[in-house]
Amino acid sequence: MVKKNSTKTKVQPYEIGELDHYLFGQGNHYEIYKKMGAHEVTKNGKRGVYFAVWAPHAVNVSVIGEFNDWDETKDKMKRGEPLGIYTCFVPEAKKGDLYKFCIETQAGEKIYKADPFANYAELRPGTASRITDISNLNWSDSKWMTAREKWDNKEEPVSIYEVHMGSWMRHPGREDEGFYTYREFAEAITKYVKEMGYTHVELMGIAEHPFDGSWGYQVTGYYAPTSRYGTPEDFAYMVNYLHKNNIGVILDWVPAHFPKDAHGLADFDGTPTFEYPDPRKGEHPDWGTKVFNYEKPEVSNFLLANALFWVEHYHVDGLRVDAVASMLYLDYGREDGQWIPNKFGGNENLEAIAFFKHLNSVVCGRNKGVMMIAEESTAWPKVTGSPEDDGLGFTLKWNMGWMHDFTEYMKLDPYFRKNAHHMMTFSMEYAYSENYILVLSHDEVVHLKCSMLNKMPGEGWDKFRNLKVAYAFMMGHPGKKLLFMGQEFAQLREWSEERELDWFLLAEEPHQQIQNWYKDLLHLYKKNKALYELDNDPKGFDWINKDDIFRSIFSFTRHSKDGKKNLLFVCNFTPVDRPDYRVGVPRRKQFKLVLNSDETKYGGSGEERPLVYKPEKQECDGQKYSFAYPLPGYGVAVFEY
């Protein structure tokens, strides 16, 4: 018997090989984005572009673009098995060229799709992908990245400024809405955020999306920073610039659903490729979007690698994961008969649960100090619990329960607040069940919900005084902080993505005073460990008096780990002056007034007050000691002891 010589073609490092198929098919190819999409390479001494696209049910695929006059016959792609990944090398293609994939479906149609793994896209309304090279981005943030590895979000200050780039600030009269570029925005936002005292910015709408009005929540280019504001290099410059100024960067990330735009992921190869095939599972009736099929390893891999792409390739410090509840519950937004139960007959999406555990284990396991933040609005247990303990593995969870109770309480006429006192204390009953962020996000200031200022009762100055005491209570309450842009200076109008914030309001004293107040609260927060070090530990918080119902006054203390620098908060939620007010305290130590809402720079009376208060042995609020402090209507006083 004669043995035949078997020669195996050597796979080049840039080519999709057997191992790539295997790992992608297992859902574990964490850097698949380095192989899929369009990458400049040298083959047989020729410089060109290697294209790879997953289209398992396609009959044929060709790449079309500016390099071949969009001719479907010129650059046919070769199918690789077993997954159906199509590849080809095009020597004529180069950086900057637009391209799409022409996919021949089993029904005999031809459809034209943007590249799911593209790193750059044509400026809308164009829908093509653009060849680029992001392999050598310029980074000089090693100091930040090294420090991040040792960073523990539980014990560090996190005060987030939530921003929609396109409507934060604009250049009047400039083309394309007068948007700031990533580079311009980097410098402007850094100056503002440093002055105000935030620790992080959270950016909406960075991944490529076709429609401005979706705010970036209907994504067509998961691997491409939107071209609205510049190039991928410009985006990297922005992250780098913020890091060099000690500001963290969080991105909104949308693994729950995607739009039906013809060039996007929907029915990608003529069949449901990225989405569940049954519309009862694969479509969101409320949003008119498709739902990712987390059961397919390749789809969960697409998303998992995408999270790692932003964190590892673009140095992003955290992802705020949008619409987590819609992924966890099969009946989310659906009537009876519109959804399919899981194999146990329940309404939990078992594949989505497994996806979250895998996602958070890998992202946080490979990137110490990175935050995975769940926007989750239900009482799902252990959202921030460890996957080993059957938790979902998120770092932090938006506290939607607190947000709802807090805003409903604040909307009430102060006369009726005594009947809703529990709405401000109830959150402490579950404050340690998860690692929480207190949020007043963009969702609270759109769709006729009013700006934060216009949620407040009363007229004129009363609204501002209400907002001041609200923000102080939020800053003192356990949990990290997030506030949407414009609310820090009491924007009057609801937010709209079509215009910049109403910065002109800062020429008016009350708006400037609110901004002064919020700025000083942020700096107080950042420099006092008592306000963040024990957020997740009952030792970090004590009520002094949570039952002062008829006067609607709340008093509480916050503690640091070493107990050396504690803070006492007193917040009056009515316009009634309390000249005879006394506050009980646990120790006979000196109490130093560190924040007083009655100062003129905050719009107060400016009445002079002592800076130091010595408690007497006089029982009050169930405490042995107390001191007198005349408390103005809507007054806030913060003391250090």
DASUL-V71103 format. One record per pair of residues at least 12 apart in sequence whose C-alpha atoms are under 8 Angstrom apart, sorted by the first residue. I is the first residue (numbers start at 1). J is the second residue. Records with the same first field share a line. If there is no record, write none. Layout:
# DASUL-V71103
I=J  J
This chain:
# DASUL-V71103
14=35  41  50
15=35  50
16=35  36  52  87
20=32
21=81  82  83
24=297  298  301
25=83  297  298
26=297  298
27=297  298  299  300  301
28=301
29=301  305
30=301  304  305  308
31=305  308  309
32=302  305
33=117  305  306  309
35=52
36=51  52  53  117
37=51  52  53  115  116  117  118  119
38=50  51  52  117  118  131  132
39=51  131  132  133
40=94  95  132  133
46=91
47=91
48=89  90  91  92  93  94
49=89  90  91  92  93  94
50=87  88  89  90
51=63  86  87  88  89  90
52=85  86  87  88
53=85  86  87  115  116
54=83  84  85  86
55=84  85  86  268  269  273
56=83  84  85  269  273
57=84  105  106  269  270  271
58=103  104  105  106  269  270
59=103  104  105  106
60=76  77  103  104  105
61=76  77  78  86  101  102  103  104
62=74  75  76  77  101  102  103
63=75  76  77  99  100  101  102
64=99  100  101  102
65=97  98  99  100
66=93  97  98  99
67=92  93  94  97
68=92
70=99
72=102
75=88  90
76=88
94=131
95=130  131  132  133
96=130  131  132
97=130  131
98=122  128  129  130  131
99=114  128  129  130  131
100=112  113  114  115  128  129
101=113  114  115
103=269  270
104=269  270
105=269  270
106=270
107=270
111=269  270
112=262  263
113=128  262  263  264  265  268
114=127  128  129  263  264
115=129  221
116=220  221  222  223  264  265
117=221  222  223  224
118=130  131  221  223  224
119=131  132  134  221  223  224  225  232
120=132  223  224  225  226  227  231  232
121=208  221  224  226  227
122=227
123=227  228
124=210  211  228
125=210
127=210  263
128=263
134=232  233
137=233  236
138=233  236  237
139=236  237  240
140=240  244
141=240  243  244
143=244
144=243  244  246
145=315
148=368  369  370
149=367  368  369
150=368  369
151=368  369
152=369
153=369  371
154=435  532  533  534  535  536
155=532  533  534  535
156=532  533
157=199  480  525  526  529  531  532  533
158=198  199  200  480  481  532
159=198  199  200  480  481  482  522
160=198  199  200  201  202  481  482  483
161=193  198  200  201  202  482  483  484  485
162=201  202  203  204  441  442  482  483  484  485
163=201  202  203  204  484  485
164=203  204  205  215  485  497
165=180  185  203  204  205
166=179  180  497  500
167=179  496  497  498  499  500  501
168=485  500  501
169=500  501
170=499  500
179=228  229
180=229
181=228  229  230  234
182=229  230  234  235  237  238
183=234  235  237  238
185=238
186=237  238  239  241  242
187=241
190=242  245  247
195=519
196=518  519  520  522  523
197=519  522  523  526
198=247  522
199=246  247  248
200=247  248  249  250
201=247  248  249  250
202=249  250  251  252
203=249  250  251  252
204=216  251  252
205=217  226  252
206=225  226  251  252
207=219  220  221  222  223  224  225  226  253
208=220  221  222  223  224  225  226  227
209=221  226
212=497
213=497  498
215=497
217=254
218=254  257  258  259
219=254  258  259
220=258  259  261  263  264  265
221=264
222=306
223=306  309
236=314
239=314  315  316
240=315
248=316  317
249=316  317  318
250=316  317  318  319  320
251=316  318  319  320
252=319  320  321  322
253=319  320  321  322
254=321  322  323
255=292  303  321  322
256=291  292  322  323  324  326  327
257=284  289  290  291  292
258=289  290  291  292
259=288  289  290
260=288  289  290
266=290
274=292  293  299
275=290  291  292  293
276=291  292  293
280=338  339  340
281=330  339  340
284=333  334
285=333  334
286=333
294=351  352  355
295=351  352
300=355
304=359
307=319  363
308=363
311=367  370
312=367
317=369  370  371
318=370  371  372  373
319=371  372  373
320=372  373  374  375
321=372  373  374  375
322=374  375  376
323=375  376
324=374  375  376  377
325=375  376  377  378
327=349  352
328=348  349  350  352  353
329=347  348  349
330=347  348  349
331=347
353=392
356=392  393
357=387  391  392  393
360=372  392  393  394
361=387  393
371=394  395  396
372=394  395  396
373=394  395  396  397  398
374=394  395  396  397  398
375=397  398
376=397  398  400
377=398  399  400  401
382=433  434
383=397  434
384=396  397  434  435
385=434
395=435
396=434  435  436  437
397=434  435  436  437
398=436  437  438  439
399=436  437  438  439
400=438  439
401=427
402=427  438
403=438  439  440
405=423  424
406=423  424
407=455
409=421  423  424
410=455  456  457  466  470
411=455  456  457
412=456  457
413=457  458
414=457  573  574  575
415=574
417=552
418=549  550  551  552
419=549
421=549  552
425=546
431=478  479  536
432=536  537  538
434=536
435=479  535  536
436=479  480
437=479  480  481  482
438=474  479  480  481  482
439=481  482  483
440=482  483  484
441=482  483  484
442=484  485  495
445=494  495
446=494  495  496
447=494
448=494
449=494
450=493  494
451=487  490  491  492  493  494  495
452=467  487  490  491
453=467  487  490  491  492
454=492
461=510
462=575
464=490  510  514
465=634
466=573  634
468=514  517  518  597  634
469=571  572  573  634  635  636
471=518
472=521  571  636
473=571
475=521  522  525  531
476=531  558  569
478=531  532  535  536  540  541
479=532  535  536
480=532  535
486=501  502
488=514  515  518
489=505  506  511  512  513  514  515  518
490=511  514  515
491=505  511
510=602  603
513=601  602  603
514=602
516=601  602
517=597  602
528=565
529=559  560  561  565
530=558  559  560  561  565  566  567
531=558  559  560
533=560  561
534=559  560  561
539=559
540=558  559  560  561
541=556  557  558  559
542=556  557  558
543=555  556  557
544=556  557  584  585  621  622  623
545=621
551=572  573  574
552=572  573  574
553=570  571  572  573  574
554=569  570  571  572
555=568  569  570  571  583
556=568  569  570
557=569
564=641
565=640  641
566=640  641
567=638  639  640  641
568=638  639  640  641
569=636  637  638  639
570=635  636  637  638
571=634  635  636  637
572=631  632  633  634  635  636
573=633  634  635
574=633  634
575=632  633  634
576=632  633  634
577=630  631  632  633  634
578=630  631  632  633
579=629  630  631  632
580=628  629  630  631
581=628  629  630  631
582=620  626  627  628  629  630
583=620  621  626  627  628  629
584=619  620  621  622  623  624  625  626  627
585=615  620  623  624  625  626  627
586=623  624  625
587=615  624  625
588=614  615  616  617  625
589=614  615  641
590=612  613  614  615  641
591=612  613  614  615  639  640  641
592=611  612  613  639  640  641
593=610  611  612  613  637  638  639  640
594=611  637  638  639  640
595=636  637  638  639
596=635  636  637  638
597=635  636  637
598=632  635  636
613=627
614=627
615=627
